[in-house]
């Protein structure tokens, strides 16, 4: 398990780890080594049975193994292209170079963080790390799908990996024509410009020669992945194998428990206030009101590039913001349930099961897509690809004994089954359930 690995000492003489031969190992040798380590860990658990793992999730990256700090890179092209965060600061990314057999493979992961739907909410957002690079941490650690540890990330550990920071509030889809200028306070709606600029820059530093390219994202970043998936495909050579993954990004257009279209109204504000319509799927926009095309269910059938969806059936963000927003829970009877699914009573669970059923019904057509992949577990969680504990570890959630990482790898490399649907809560004992009681 990555949590129990020790960091090897670094050598100043070679500028890195003291042994350089490890970078030359083939994926086959890494796989053998990883399997051996996992077996040793299993024996350890058998010898020390009193050691247990909580299935209530608080921080899935705590003690999750050695990970180098990866610095923030401000975009060198943003200033000249006027591609700015909400506050006018420069967007950017974190990059870790691949090695060995992964040197010509690229994995991009788009950060999530919701949206802003009014001038007021965007003004507040620009004073945070989700609206300004000024407030971003300038070094981050890569875990989960971004990890360079073969035990934690067996299929993509040695790829070039880029974490794209999110600072526009529109899933990289806003346009400057919609920018307000109230009382001299400037807000920049440059999401699409940021996307185009970052893609151009990443192509110029090596991705243009990629043999493999995998665009992934979490939450609002996963929605950006779906919106831009086919355009990403078109940026790369025809012989490049290109695929996309959206994690906890299949936001349902469902009415809340009071029968109100809360999320539809919110998305309407995002799309119309930030001029998002120009970036949305044209086929969808031709037949629907543009803001409806911000919902993946309305345009996923139009995406030509292969897509994998990782989606918890009991997504705590969707439960709290789509199904049971505070405005529809006037007597606060849902507070404890929304913080921890183990607190839900039988009536509340029936409502949550109904939400799960709506998800599966909506995904029915996508499940028939021979190029598509799906992992729907019954965990009370949100994103699962960026964290070590939910992506791949001895204690990660599983469906049919497959972790998220194994299911995604099998789909990407065409090794096996690509659709994995869990039974309803509480049937899966491997699930982590997020406890939001303490934040």
Sine and cosine of phi, psi and omega as CSV:
sin_phi,cos_phi,sin_psi,cos_psi,sin_omega,cos_omega
0.00,0.00,0.71,-0.70,-0.05,-1.00
-0.82,0.57,-0.49,0.87,-0.04,-1.00
-0.89,0.45,-0.39,0.92,-0.07,-1.00
-0.97,-0.24,0.17,0.99,0.03,-1.00
-0.99,0.11,0.49,-0.87,0.08,-1.00
-0.98,-0.21,0.61,-0.79,0.07,-1.00
-0.96,0.28,0.76,-0.65,0.07,-1.00
-0.94,0.34,0.58,-0.82,0.03,-1.00
-0.91,0.41,0.55,-0.83,0.01,-1.00
-1.00,-0.05,0.47,-0.88,0.02,-1.00
-0.91,-0.41,0.83,-0.56,0.01,-1.00
-0.91,0.41,-0.43,0.90,-0.06,-1.00
-0.92,0.40,-0.65,0.76,-0.03,-1.00
-0.97,-0.26,0.09,1.00,0.08,-1.00
0.95,0.31,0.28,0.96,-0.01,-1.00
-0.18,-0.98,-0.64,-0.77,0.03,-1.00
-0.93,0.37,0.48,-0.88,-0.08,-1.00
-0.92,0.39,-0.32,0.95,0.03,-1.00
-0.90,-0.43,0.87,-0.49,-0.07,-1.00
-1.00,0.05,-0.24,0.97,-0.08,-1.00
-0.91,0.41,-0.39,0.92,-0.07,-1.00
-0.88,0.47,-0.49,0.87,0.00,-1.00
-0.94,0.34,-0.31,0.95,-0.05,-1.00
-1.00,-0.04,-0.10,0.99,-0.03,-1.00
-0.90,0.43,0.59,-0.81,0.05,-1.00
-0.97,0.22,0.28,-0.96,0.02,-1.00
-0.88,0.47,-0.52,0.85,0.01,-1.00
-0.89,0.45,-0.70,0.71,0.00,-1.00
-0.92,0.39,-0.62,0.79,0.05,-1.00
-0.89,0.45,-0.64,0.77,-0.01,-1.00
-0.89,0.46,-0.67,0.74,0.03,-1.00
-0.88,0.47,-0.70,0.71,0.00,-1.00
-0.90,0.45,-0.66,0.75,-0.01,-1.00
-0.90,0.43,-0.67,0.74,0.00,-1.00
-0.89,0.45,-0.65,0.76,0.00,-1.00
-0.90,0.44,-0.68,0.73,0.01,-1.00
-0.90,0.43,-0.65,0.76,0.01,-1.00
-0.90,0.43,-0.63,0.77,0.04,-1.00
-0.89,0.45,-0.67,0.74,0.01,-1.00
-0.88,0.47,-0.63,0.78,0.01,-1.00
-0.91,0.41,-0.63,0.78,0.02,-1.00
-0.88,0.47,-0.66,0.75,0.05,-1.00
-0.88,0.47,-0.66,0.75,0.03,-1.00
-0.84,0.55,-0.68,0.74,0.00,-1.00
-0.91,0.41,-0.59,0.81,0.02,-1.00
-0.93,0.37,-0.58,0.81,-0.04,-1.00
-0.96,0.28,-0.54,0.84,-0.05,-1.00
-0.88,-0.48,0.95,0.31,-0.12,-0.99
-0.92,0.40,-0.30,0.95,-0.05,-1.00
-0.98,0.20,-0.20,0.98,0.07,-1.00
-0.98,0.22,0.80,-0.59,-0.04,-1.00
-0.75,-0.66,0.27,-0.96,0.00,-1.00
-0.87,-0.49,0.77,-0.63,0.05,-1.00
-0.93,0.38,0.68,-0.73,0.06,-1.00
-1.00,-0.09,0.12,0.99,0.15,-0.99
-0.99,-0.13,0.85,-0.53,-0.14,-0.99
-1.00,0.05,0.79,-0.61,0.14,-0.99
-0.89,-0.45,-0.80,0.60,0.03,-1.00
-0.56,-0.83,0.97,-0.26,-0.11,-0.99
-0.98,0.22,-0.07,1.00,0.05,-1.00
-0.96,-0.29,0.04,1.00,0.03,-1.00
-0.90,0.43,0.80,-0.60,0.00,-1.00
0.79,0.61,0.62,0.79,-0.10,-0.99
-1.00,-0.07,0.40,0.92,0.15,-0.99
0.97,-0.23,0.20,-0.98,-0.05,-1.00
-0.91,0.41,0.70,-0.72,0.07,-1.00
-0.49,-0.87,0.78,-0.62,0.01,-1.00
-0.95,0.33,0.48,-0.88,0.08,-1.00
-0.99,0.16,0.76,-0.65,-0.07,-1.00
-0.93,-0.36,0.87,-0.50,-0.09,-1.00
-0.96,0.29,0.41,-0.91,0.07,-1.00
-0.98,0.22,0.70,-0.72,0.04,-1.00
-0.90,-0.43,0.95,-0.30,0.08,-1.00
-0.90,0.43,0.61,-0.79,-0.01,-1.00
-0.89,0.45,0.79,-0.61,0.00,-1.00
-0.98,0.21,-0.23,0.97,-0.05,-1.00
-0.96,-0.27,-0.12,0.99,-0.14,-0.99
-0.91,0.41,-0.67,0.74,-0.06,-1.00
-0.87,0.49,-0.75,0.66,-0.04,-1.00
-0.93,0.37,-0.42,0.91,-0.01,-1.00
-0.99,-0.17,0.08,1.00,0.01,-1.00
0.83,0.55,0.61,0.79,0.01,-1.00
-0.99,-0.12,1.00,-0.05,-0.14,-0.99
-0.90,-0.44,0.46,-0.89,0.18,-0.98
-0.91,0.41,0.10,-1.00,-0.05,-1.00
-0.79,0.61,-0.57,0.82,-0.07,-1.00
-1.00,-0.06,-0.02,1.00,-0.02,-1.00
0.99,-0.13,-0.02,1.00,0.06,-1.00
-0.98,0.21,0.19,-0.98,-0.08,-1.00
-1.00,0.09,0.72,-0.69,0.11,-0.99
-0.96,0.27,0.13,-0.99,0.01,-1.00
-0.08,-1.00,-0.30,-0.95,-0.14,-0.99
-0.35,-0.94,0.18,-0.98,0.12,-0.99
-0.88,-0.47,0.70,-0.71,-0.04,-1.00
-0.76,-0.65,0.68,-0.73,0.10,-0.99
-0.81,-0.59,0.85,-0.52,-0.10,-1.00
-0.95,0.31,0.56,-0.83,0.05,-1.00
-0.99,0.17,0.12,-0.99,-0.02,-1.00
-0.46,-0.89,0.28,-0.96,0.02,-1.00
0.84,0.55,-0.72,-0.69,-0.05,-1.00
-0.93,0.36,-0.18,0.98,0.00,-1.00
-0.99,-0.15,0.13,0.99,-0.10,-1.00
-0.89,0.46,-0.49,0.87,-0.01,-1.00
-0.94,-0.34,0.42,0.91,0.06,-1.00
-0.87,-0.49,0.63,-0.77,-0.09,-1.00
-0.79,-0.62,0.72,-0.70,0.09,-1.00
-0.82,-0.57,0.86,-0.51,0.04,-1.00
-0.95,-0.32,0.69,-0.73,0.03,-1.00
-0.81,-0.58,0.85,-0.53,-0.07,-1.00
-1.00,-0.07,0.84,-0.54,-0.01,-1.00
-0.90,0.44,0.55,-0.84,0.07,-1.00
-0.98,-0.18,-0.07,-1.00,0.03,-1.00
0.49,-0.87,0.47,0.88,0.09,-1.00
0.95,0.30,-0.33,-0.94,-0.09,-1.00
-0.56,-0.83,0.21,-0.98,0.18,-0.98
-0.86,-0.51,0.67,-0.75,-0.14,-0.99
-0.90,-0.44,0.00,1.00,0.03,-1.00
-0.64,-0.77,0.26,-0.97,0.07,-1.00
-0.87,0.49,-0.64,0.77,-0.02,-1.00
-0.90,0.44,-0.74,0.67,-0.03,-1.00
-0.93,0.36,-0.55,0.84,0.05,-1.00
-0.94,0.33,-0.56,0.83,0.06,-1.00
-0.90,0.43,-0.63,0.78,0.05,-1.00
-0.94,0.34,-0.63,0.77,-0.05,-1.00
-0.91,0.42,-0.54,0.84,-0.07,-1.00
-0.94,0.34,-0.10,1.00,0.05,-1.00
-0.98,-0.18,0.30,0.95,0.01,-1.00
-0.77,-0.64,0.09,-1.00,0.01,-1.00
-0.94,0.35,-0.20,0.98,0.04,-1.00
-1.00,-0.05,0.09,1.00,0.05,-1.00
-0.65,-0.76,-0.01,1.00,-0.06,-1.00
-0.40,-0.92,0.74,-0.67,0.06,-1.00
-0.96,0.30,-0.26,0.97,0.04,-1.00
-0.88,0.48,-0.53,0.85,-0.06,-1.00
-0.99,-0.13,-0.01,1.00,-0.02,-1.00
-0.97,0.25,0.55,-0.84,0.19,-0.98
-0.93,0.38,0.67,-0.74,-0.13,-0.99
-0.99,-0.15,0.12,0.99,0.21,-0.98
-0.62,-0.79,0.71,-0.70,0.05,-1.00
-0.74,-0.68,0.34,-0.94,0.11,-0.99
-0.98,-0.19,0.58,-0.82,0.00,-1.00
-0.99,-0.13,0.85,-0.53,0.04,-1.00
-0.82,-0.58,0.10,-0.99,0.09,-1.00
0.85,0.53,-0.79,-0.61,-0.06,-1.00
-0.91,0.41,-0.26,0.97,0.03,-1.00
-0.99,-0.13,-0.08,1.00,-0.10,-1.00
-0.93,0.38,0.54,-0.84,0.10,-1.00
-0.99,-0.11,0.15,0.99,-0.02,-1.00
-1.00,-0.04,0.89,-0.47,-0.03,-1.00
-0.90,0.43,-0.37,0.93,0.07,-1.00
-0.95,0.30,-0.53,0.85,-0.05,-1.00
-1.00,-0.06,-0.40,0.92,-0.13,-0.99
-0.56,-0.83,0.94,0.35,-0.22,-0.98
-0.88,0.48,-0.49,0.87,-0.08,-1.00
-0.99,-0.12,-0.42,0.91,-0.14,-0.99
-0.83,-0.56,0.19,0.98,-0.14,-0.99
-0.87,0.50,-0.54,0.84,-0.09,-1.00
-0.97,-0.25,0.27,0.96,0.05,-1.00
-0.99,0.16,0.33,-0.94,0.26,-0.97
-0.92,0.40,0.78,-0.63,-0.07,-1.00
-0.79,-0.61,0.72,-0.70,-0.05,-1.00
-0.78,-0.62,0.82,-0.57,0.14,-0.99
-0.99,-0.17,0.89,-0.45,-0.02,-1.00
-1.00,-0.03,0.86,-0.52,-0.03,-1.00
-0.98,0.18,0.53,-0.85,-0.15,-0.99
-0.94,-0.35,0.90,-0.44,-0.05,-1.00
-0.62,-0.78,0.41,0.91,-0.04,-1.00
-0.89,-0.45,-0.33,0.94,0.06,-1.00
0.96,0.26,0.31,0.95,-0.04,-1.00
-0.66,-0.75,0.31,0.95,-0.12,-0.99
0.82,0.57,0.69,0.72,0.06,-1.00
0.84,0.54,0.69,0.72,-0.10,-1.00
-0.70,-0.71,0.07,1.00,-0.05,-1.00
-0.99,0.13,0.29,-0.96,-0.06,-1.00
-0.72,-0.69,0.60,-0.80,-0.12,-0.99
-0.91,0.42,-0.35,0.94,0.01,-1.00
-0.86,0.51,-0.37,0.93,-0.05,-1.00
-0.99,-0.13,0.11,0.99,-0.05,-1.00
-0.92,0.38,0.73,-0.68,0.07,-1.00
-1.00,0.05,0.27,-0.96,0.10,-0.99
-0.56,-0.83,0.97,0.25,-0.09,-1.00
-0.99,-0.13,0.81,-0.58,0.06,-1.00
0.80,0.60,0.55,0.83,0.06,-1.00
0.98,0.19,0.00,1.00,0.01,-1.00
-1.00,0.01,0.91,-0.41,-0.08,-1.00
-1.00,-0.05,0.72,-0.69,0.14,-0.99
-0.83,-0.56,0.74,-0.67,-0.04,-1.00
-0.99,-0.17,0.85,-0.52,0.10,-0.99
-0.97,-0.25,1.00,0.08,-0.13,-0.99
-0.82,-0.58,0.46,0.89,-0.08,-1.00
-0.80,0.60,-0.75,0.66,-0.01,-1.00
-0.91,0.41,-0.64,0.77,0.05,-1.00
-0.89,0.46,-0.65,0.76,0.05,-1.00
-0.87,0.49,-0.72,0.69,-0.01,-1.00
-0.86,0.51,-0.77,0.63,-0.03,-1.00
-0.87,0.49,-0.65,0.76,-0.03,-1.00
-0.93,0.38,-0.71,0.71,0.00,-1.00
-0.92,0.40,-0.64,0.77,0.03,-1.00
-0.89,0.46,-0.68,0.73,0.02,-1.00
-0.88,0.48,-0.65,0.76,-0.02,-1.00
-0.94,0.35,-0.69,0.72,-0.02,-1.00
-0.93,0.37,-0.58,0.82,0.11,-0.99
-0.88,0.48,-0.65,0.76,-0.07,-1.00
-0.95,0.32,-0.34,0.94,-0.01,-1.00
-0.99,-0.16,0.24,0.97,0.13,-0.99
0.67,-0.74,-0.39,0.92,-0.09,-1.00
-0.93,0.36,-0.35,0.94,0.00,-1.00
-0.89,0.46,-0.30,0.95,-0.01,-1.00
-0.96,-0.28,0.25,0.97,-0.07,-1.00
-0.91,0.42,0.64,-0.77,0.16,-0.99
-1.00,-0.03,-0.47,0.88,0.06,-1.00
-0.77,-0.64,0.67,-0.74,0.05,-1.00
-0.60,-0.80,0.84,-0.55,-0.11,-0.99
-0.81,-0.59,0.94,-0.34,0.03,-1.00
-1.00,-0.06,0.86,-0.51,-0.03,-1.00
-0.76,-0.65,0.27,-0.96,0.04,-1.00
-0.18,-0.98,0.37,-0.93,-0.04,-1.00
-0.90,-0.43,0.74,-0.68,0.10,-1.00
0.85,0.53,-0.86,-0.51,0.03,-1.00
-0.88,0.47,-0.48,0.88,0.09,-1.00
-0.94,0.33,-0.54,0.84,0.09,-1.00
-0.94,0.33,-0.57,0.82,0.08,-1.00
-0.90,0.43,-0.65,0.76,0.08,-1.00
-0.86,0.51,-0.64,0.77,0.04,-1.00
-0.85,0.52,-0.71,0.71,0.00,-1.00
-0.93,0.38,-0.67,0.74,-0.01,-1.00
-0.88,0.47,-0.63,0.77,-0.12,-0.99
-0.97,-0.23,0.09,1.00,-0.12,-0.99
-0.83,0.56,-0.79,0.61,-0.04,-1.00
-0.92,0.38,-0.58,0.81,0.05,-1.00
-0.91,0.42,-0.61,0.79,0.06,-1.00
-0.88,0.47,-0.69,0.73,0.05,-1.00
-0.84,0.54,-0.67,0.74,-0.07,-1.00
-0.95,0.32,-0.32,0.95,0.01,-1.00
-0.97,0.25,-0.33,0.94,-0.16,-0.99
-0.96,-0.28,0.35,-0.94,0.02,-1.00
-0.82,0.57,0.49,-0.87,-0.05,-1.00
-0.88,0.48,-0.48,0.88,-0.03,-1.00
-1.00,0.02,0.05,1.00,0.09,-1.00
-0.98,0.22,0.72,-0.70,0.07,-1.00
-0.99,0.14,0.93,-0.37,-0.10,-1.00
-0.88,-0.48,0.75,-0.66,0.05,-1.00
-0.60,-0.80,0.25,-0.97,-0.04,-1.00
-0.74,-0.67,0.49,-0.87,0.05,-1.00
-0.69,-0.73,0.74,-0.67,0.06,-1.00
-0.87,-0.49,0.84,-0.55,-0.07,-1.00
-0.95,-0.31,0.85,-0.52,0.02,-1.00
0.80,0.60,0.69,0.72,-0.11,-0.99
-0.83,-0.56,0.00,1.00,0.00,-1.00
-1.00,0.03,0.97,0.23,-0.06,-1.00
-0.97,0.24,0.85,-0.52,-0.09,-1.00
-0.99,0.15,0.65,-0.76,0.12,-0.99
-1.00,0.02,0.98,0.18,-0.03,-1.00
-0.86,-0.51,0.55,-0.83,0.10,-0.99
-0.96,0.28,0.45,-0.89,-0.01,-1.00
-0.98,0.17,-0.05,-1.00,-0.10,-1.00
-0.91,0.41,-0.29,0.96,0.05,-1.00
-1.00,-0.09,0.08,1.00,0.02,-1.00
0.99,0.14,0.24,0.97,-0.02,-1.00
-0.99,-0.11,0.58,-0.82,0.02,-1.00
-1.00,0.09,0.88,0.48,-0.12,-0.99
-0.85,0.52,-0.77,0.64,-0.06,-1.00
-0.95,0.32,-0.56,0.83,0.03,-1.00
-0.90,0.43,-0.65,0.76,0.04,-1.00
-0.91,0.41,-0.64,0.76,0.00,-1.00
-0.90,0.43,-0.74,0.67,0.02,-1.00
-0.89,0.46,-0.55,0.83,0.05,-1.00
-0.86,0.51,-0.66,0.75,0.04,-1.00
-0.91,0.41,-0.69,0.73,0.02,-1.00
-0.86,0.50,-0.78,0.63,-0.10,-0.99
-0.91,0.41,-0.70,0.71,-0.10,-1.00
-0.99,0.14,-0.55,0.83,0.00,-1.00
-0.97,0.25,-0.46,0.89,-0.04,-1.00
-0.95,-0.32,0.15,0.99,0.06,-1.00
0.88,0.47,0.64,0.77,-0.09,-1.00
-0.96,0.27,-0.39,0.92,-0.15,-0.99
-0.79,0.62,-0.57,0.82,-0.04,-1.00
-0.89,0.45,-0.39,0.92,-0.05,-1.00
-0.99,-0.10,-0.11,0.99,-0.10,-1.00
-1.00,0.09,0.31,-0.95,-0.03,-1.00
-0.83,0.56,0.82,-0.57,-0.11,-0.99
-0.91,0.41,-0.64,0.77,0.01,-1.00
-0.88,0.47,-0.66,0.75,0.01,-1.00
-0.92,0.39,-0.72,0.69,-0.04,-1.00
-0.90,0.44,-0.43,0.90,0.00,-1.00
-0.96,0.28,-0.39,0.92,-0.06,-1.00
-0.93,-0.38,-0.18,0.98,-0.09,-1.00
-0.71,-0.71,0.28,-0.96,0.16,-0.99
-0.89,0.46,0.74,-0.67,-0.15,-0.99
-0.77,0.64,-0.65,0.76,-0.06,-1.00
-0.90,0.43,-0.40,0.92,0.05,-1.00
-0.93,0.36,-0.40,0.92,-0.02,-1.00
-0.99,0.16,0.10,0.99,0.16,-0.99
-1.00,0.07,-0.21,0.98,0.05,-1.00
-1.00,0.01,0.83,-0.56,-0.03,-1.00
-0.82,0.58,-0.53,0.85,-0.04,-1.00
-0.88,0.48,-0.36,0.93,-0.04,-1.00
-1.00,0.06,-0.33,0.95,-0.09,-1.00
-0.72,-0.69,-0.05,1.00,-0.07,-1.00
-0.89,0.46,-0.50,0.87,0.03,-1.00
-0.93,0.38,-0.32,0.95,-0.01,-1.00
-1.00,0.03,-0.19,0.98,-0.01,-1.00
-0.97,0.24,0.83,-0.56,-0.06,-1.00
-1.00,0.04,-0.47,0.88,-0.02,-1.00
-0.97,0.26,0.63,-0.78,0.02,-1.00
-0.84,0.54,0.71,-0.70,-0.06,-1.00
-0.79,-0.61,0.66,-0.75,0.14,-0.99
-0.90,-0.43,0.73,-0.68,0.04,-1.00
-0.94,-0.34,0.82,-0.57,0.18,-0.98
-0.96,-0.26,0.89,-0.45,-0.13,-0.99
-0.58,-0.81,0.90,-0.44,0.11,-0.99
-0.95,0.32,0.69,-0.72,-0.01,-1.00
-0.94,0.33,-0.37,0.93,0.01,-1.00
-0.87,-0.49,0.85,0.52,-0.04,-1.00
-0.91,0.42,0.91,-0.41,-0.11,-0.99
-0.90,0.43,-0.49,0.87,0.03,-1.00
-0.93,0.37,-0.70,0.72,0.00,-1.00
-0.92,0.38,-0.59,0.80,0.03,-1.00
-0.89,0.46,-0.68,0.73,-0.07,-1.00
-0.98,0.19,-0.41,0.91,-0.12,-0.99
-0.90,-0.44,-0.38,0.92,0.02,-1.00
-0.96,-0.28,-0.79,0.61,-0.09,-1.00
-0.98,0.17,-0.73,0.68,-0.07,-1.00
-0.76,-0.65,0.91,0.41,0.08,-1.00
-0.91,0.40,0.40,-0.92,-0.03,-1.00
-0.84,0.55,-0.56,0.83,-0.04,-1.00
-0.90,0.43,-0.33,0.94,-0.01,-1.00
-0.96,-0.28,0.08,1.00,0.02,-1.00
-0.87,-0.49,0.91,0.42,-0.16,-0.99
-0.88,0.47,-0.55,0.84,-0.01,-1.00
-1.00,-0.09,0.15,0.99,0.08,-1.00
0.86,0.51,0.46,0.89,-0.03,-1.00
-0.96,0.29,-0.25,0.97,-0.05,-1.00
-0.99,-0.16,-0.03,1.00,-0.13,-0.99
-0.83,0.56,-0.78,0.63,-0.06,-1.00
-0.92,0.40,-0.61,0.79,0.00,-1.00
-0.91,0.41,-0.66,0.75,-0.02,-1.00
-0.93,0.36,-0.40,0.92,0.02,-1.00
-0.99,0.12,-0.49,0.87,-0.05,-1.00
-0.36,-0.93,0.88,-0.47,-0.07,-1.00
-0.88,0.48,-0.38,0.93,0.03,-1.00
-0.94,0.34,-0.23,0.97,0.03,-1.00
-1.00,-0.02,-0.09,1.00,-0.08,-1.00
-0.96,0.27,0.65,-0.76,0.07,-1.00
-1.00,0.08,0.04,-1.00,-0.12,-0.99
-0.89,0.45,-0.62,0.79,0.01,-1.00
-0.92,0.39,-0.66,0.76,0.02,-1.00
-0.91,0.41,-0.65,0.76,0.04,-1.00
-0.89,0.46,-0.60,0.80,0.04,-1.00
-0.89,0.46,-0.61,0.79,0.05,-1.00
-0.91,0.41,-0.68,0.73,0.01,-1.00
-0.92,0.40,-0.62,0.78,0.06,-1.00
-0.89,0.46,-0.60,0.80,0.04,-1.00
-0.90,0.43,-0.61,0.80,0.04,-1.00
-0.91,0.41,-0.65,0.76,0.07,-1.00
-0.88,0.48,-0.70,0.72,0.00,-1.00
-0.88,0.48,-0.61,0.79,0.05,-1.00
-0.90,0.44,-0.65,0.76,0.04,-1.00
-0.87,0.50,-0.76,0.65,-0.05,-1.00
-0.91,0.41,-0.60,0.80,0.04,-1.00
-0.90,0.43,-0.69,0.73,-0.01,-1.00
-0.91,0.42,-0.52,0.85,-0.03,-1.00
-1.00,0.07,-0.02,1.00,-0.12,-0.99
-0.83,0.56,-0.71,0.71,-0.02,-1.00
-0.94,0.35,-0.64,0.77,0.01,-1.00
-0.88,0.48,-0.56,0.83,-0.01,-1.00
-0.89,0.46,-0.37,0.93,-0.01,-1.00
-1.00,0.05,-0.11,0.99,-0.02,-1.00
-0.95,0.31,0.90,-0.43,-0.07,-1.00
-0.91,0.42,-0.35,0.94,0.02,-1.00
-1.00,-0.02,-0.21,0.98,-0.10,-0.99
-1.00,0.07,0.30,-0.95,0.08,-1.00
-0.67,-0.74,0.44,-0.90,-0.12,-0.99
-0.48,-0.87,0.71,-0.70,0.10,-1.00
-0.70,-0.72,0.98,-0.19,-0.01,-1.00
-0.91,-0.42,0.98,-0.20,0.05,-1.00
-0.98,-0.18,0.13,-0.99,-0.11,-0.99
-0.96,-0.27,0.64,0.77,-0.02,-1.00
-0.99,-0.11,0.52,-0.85,0.07,-1.00
-1.00,0.01,1.00,0.06,-0.16,-0.99
-0.41,-0.91,0.04,-1.00,0.07,-1.00
-0.85,-0.53,-0.95,-0.31,-0.01,-1.00
-0.95,0.33,0.59,-0.81,-0.05,-1.00
-0.78,-0.63,-0.10,0.99,-0.08,-1.00
-1.00,0.01,-0.45,0.89,-0.12,-0.99
-1.00,0.02,-0.14,0.99,-0.06,-1.00
-0.95,-0.32,0.63,-0.78,-0.05,-1.00
-0.87,0.49,-0.70,0.71,-0.11,-0.99
-0.92,0.39,-0.47,0.88,-0.02,-1.00
-0.98,-0.22,-0.27,0.96,0.01,-1.00
-0.99,0.13,-0.86,0.50,-0.03,-1.00
-0.27,-0.96,0.93,-0.36,0.10,-0.99
-0.34,-0.94,0.18,-0.98,0.01,-1.00
-0.85,0.53,-0.37,0.93,-0.04,-1.00
-0.92,-0.38,0.25,0.97,-0.01,-1.00
-0.93,0.36,0.44,-0.90,0.12,-0.99
-0.85,0.53,0.56,-0.83,-0.03,-1.00
-0.68,-0.73,0.45,-0.89,0.24,-0.97
-0.82,-0.58,0.81,-0.58,-0.07,-1.00
0.77,0.64,0.67,0.74,0.04,-1.00
0.91,0.41,0.33,0.94,0.05,-1.00
-0.93,-0.36,0.78,-0.63,0.14,-0.99
-0.97,0.24,0.16,-0.99,0.07,-1.00
-0.85,0.53,-0.71,0.70,-0.02,-1.00
-0.86,0.50,-0.68,0.74,-0.01,-1.00
-0.92,0.38,-0.65,0.76,0.02,-1.00
-0.90,0.43,-0.69,0.73,0.00,-1.00
-0.91,0.41,-0.69,0.72,0.01,-1.00
-0.89,0.46,-0.67,0.74,0.02,-1.00
-0.88,0.48,-0.64,0.77,0.03,-1.00
-0.93,0.36,-0.75,0.66,-0.09,-1.00
-0.87,0.49,-0.69,0.72,-0.07,-1.00
-0.99,-0.13,0.17,0.98,0.06,-1.00
0.83,0.56,0.73,0.68,-0.03,-1.00
-1.00,-0.09,-0.30,0.95,-0.07,-1.00
-0.02,-1.00,-0.37,-0.93,-0.07,-1.00
-0.80,0.61,0.66,-0.75,-0.05,-1.00
-0.91,-0.41,-0.12,0.99,0.00,-1.00
-0.88,-0.47,0.85,-0.53,-0.03,-1.00
-0.76,-0.65,0.91,-0.42,-0.02,-1.00
-0.87,-0.49,0.83,-0.56,-0.03,-1.00
-0.99,0.16,0.29,-0.96,0.15,-0.99
-0.98,0.18,0.24,-0.97,-0.07,-1.00
-0.92,0.38,0.43,-0.90,0.15,-0.99
-0.83,0.56,0.66,-0.75,0.15,0.99
-0.96,-0.28,0.63,0.78,-0.21,-0.98
-0.96,0.29,-0.39,0.92,-0.12,-0.99
-0.99,-0.15,0.96,-0.27,-0.05,-1.00
-0.95,0.31,-0.19,0.98,0.00,-1.00
-1.00,0.07,-0.11,0.99,-0.06,-1.00
-0.92,0.40,0.65,-0.76,0.32,-0.95
-1.00,0.03,0.69,-0.72,0.09,-1.00
-0.88,-0.48,0.86,-0.51,-0.09,-1.00
-0.93,0.37,0.77,-0.64,0.10,-0.99
-0.98,-0.21,0.95,-0.31,-0.06,-1.00
-1.00,-0.06,0.15,0.99,-0.09,-1.00
-0.84,0.55,-0.64,0.77,-0.05,-1.00
-0.94,-0.34,0.45,0.90,0.07,-1.00
1.00,-0.05,0.00,0.00,0.00,0.00
